[in-house]
Amino acid sequence: MIPYIQRLHSAIQKKQTAALVGLDPRWEQLPETIRSSALDKHGDSMIGRASAYEEFCLRIIDVVAPLVPAVKPQSAFFEECGPEGVQALRNVIRAARDAGLIVICDAKRGDIGSTAQAYANAYLAGEDPSSAPFAADALTVNPYMGVDTLQPFVQRASEVGGGLYVLVRTSNPGAGDFQDRTTEGSTLFEAVADGVERLSSEFANGAEYGSIGAVVGATFPKELEELRARMKHVPLLVPGYGSQGGTSKDVASAFDSNGLGAVINSSRGIIFSYRKSPLAEEFGEARWEEAVESAAKLMIADLAEHTPVGNLKSS
C-alpha cells in the first residue's frame, strides 16, 4: 500500500505544482446555462440544484485534471441539497479519482469513539476508491474534542493509505476568538499543532512527512511560517489564497526547499473566475471553462515564481 503523502507528492511532482482547486459550488454563481438546464429538467428543486452542482464540478474536473494534482470538494454545498446532493458529492469524488486526481474531502468531521470511526469509514478510501462510499484520499477533521477523537481517523488512514488534515490555524477572520486563547504559555492552535506533529511523526515511520496534515491559513503568514517550523513532519493544506486575500508570497514558507510539504487551495478564485476581472472581460460567461483553465494556469505560474514550488521543475 502506498501512503497518502507519497501519492500526493508524486502527483505534485508530476504536475509540477502544489495548486489545489476547491470545488465549492454556489447556485447564484453558476453559469446561467447550467442553472437553466437543471431547472428545465428538474424544476426549482433541490434535485435541480444537486444536478447543476454535479455538472458544474464534473466540467471543472475535466478542465483542471491535466493541470493540478488535487481537488477539494466542500461537502456542505452538496449536503445542503439533501440526499440528491450527497449522491452528487459521491459522483464528483469518484469522477475526480477516475481522472487521476487526489481528492481531499472538506467535511471537517470530528467526534468520539465509534462515531468518529463511522465518519472515517464513510469518507476515507485512501489508495483504493472502492474501499469507502465517498472514495476520498484524505479528509479534513476537527480536533476540538481532543487528540483521542483523532485516533479512529488515524487508524483508518493507516489501514487504507489515506490522509488527514487537522484544523490548526484557520483562515477565517474570527479564527483568533478561540484559537488564540493562551494556557500555560501556549495558544490553543499551538497546542493542537504539537499534537498533530506527534501524530504525523509517528505516522511517518522515518520518512520526512507523515500522512497526518494540518490546515493552516494563508491569511496568517507569520504564524504559517512559525507553524511550518513547529510541525516538521506535517504536510500542510493552506486555504485563504486568492479570494480571501492570501498571496503566493504569504504561502511560500509552507514549503520545504524542494517545493513539497504543502498544497495551496483556491476555490472561488478559480471556479468562478469568469465572473471577475480581468478574466470576465476576456472570456465572459459563455467561455467560463476557458476562464477556469486560465485562472488555474495563472495560479500555477504565480506559485512557481514566488514560492519553492518553482524548484519542482528541477527535481
Number of C-alpha atoms within 10 A of each C-alpha: 10 11 20 24 26 15 18 25 21 14 19 25 21 14 19 23 28 30 28 29 27 25 26 21 25 14 15 8 13 19 20 13 12 16 21 16 14 21 17 10 11 16 13 13 12 17 20 22 28 28 23 27 27 22 17 20 24 18 12 21 24 15 17 25 19 13 20 24 27 28 27 26 24 20 20 16 20 25 16 14 20 15 14 19 25 19 19 26 25 19 17 25 29 20 18 25 22 11 14 14 24 27 28 27 27 21 17 16 18 23 21 15 14 11 14 19 20 14 19 26 20 15 25 30 27 29 24 16 18 12 16 17 16 22 28 31 31 29 28 23 27 19 20 15 11 14 14 13 21 26 16 22 29 21 15 22 27 18 15 22 23 30 30 30 25 26 22 28 26 21 21 14 10 9 14 15 8 11 17 14 13 13 9 5 9 12 16 18 23 22 16 21 25 15 17 25 24 17 21 25 21 16 21 18 10 10 12 14 23 27 28 31 31 29 26 31 28 33 24 18 19 12 17 23 18 13 24 22 13 14 22 17 26 31 30 26 25 26 25 23 23 19 13 18 11 20 19 20 15 21 29 23 23 28 20 16 15 15 27 23 26 29 27 26 25 27 24 20 21 28 27 23 25 27 21 15 11 12 20 17 12 13 19 19 20 13 14 21 24 18 26 22 19 19 20 24 17 13 24 22 16 17 23 22 14 15 20 19 29 21 18 19 14 8 9
